Amino acid sequence: MHHLPFTFEIALPAGVPTEYDNHITRSLSSMRGQYADQQAYDAQLAQEDVLLYEVYEICCPESSGELLNGISIVHPGAVGDEYFMTKGHFHAVLETAEVYYCLAGEGYMVMETPEGESSVAELRPGKVLYVPPRWAHRSVNTGAAADLITFFVYPGHAGHDYGSIEKQGFRKLVVARDNRPVIVDNPRWTPPEER
Ligand SMILES: [Fe+2]
């Protein structure tokens, strides 16, 4: 926890900040049910519980005046034809926004509201993305070999709601077709009024 002004650096290409409080790792086994191709998921997990993404958190008190920030690193790869991605979440306090700044790599931020409105934004070095309040968000690495590295900032009291997304995933999927990323409808997704 920091009570005094502080600085840190994000050294590329690794993207690991020189100061951080938490290092969170998520591997394939933590994403059960999240990839559309369940067979490909099972086959891949049987081979190796590969590391999908890492988050370095710079912590501060979880109150509304604070800004939690850190680095997200999504590694390259795919399950079936669906690129490696983060779990994705709403903020527990829905009316809170987030800013992402892409430092390296290429990919997309897949977003949606509780009402089912959907948006997909491209991420590449230098891009700043503003995720407004109420929009769930998931980053997807579409690079062939490089990490997708983003810096994020969001309100200290926002919290995370992973459960809503876990039920059926996002409305849109990012998949490889002829080695190029395409955005397609998620066949498991149903509109909020039909749930
Ligand atoms: Fe967030």
Boltz pocket constraint, residues with backbone or C-beta under 6 A from the ligand:
constraints:
  - pocket:
      binder: B
      contacts: [[A, 89], [A, 90], [A, 91], [A, 98], [A, 137], [A, 154], [A, 159]]
      max_distance: 6.0
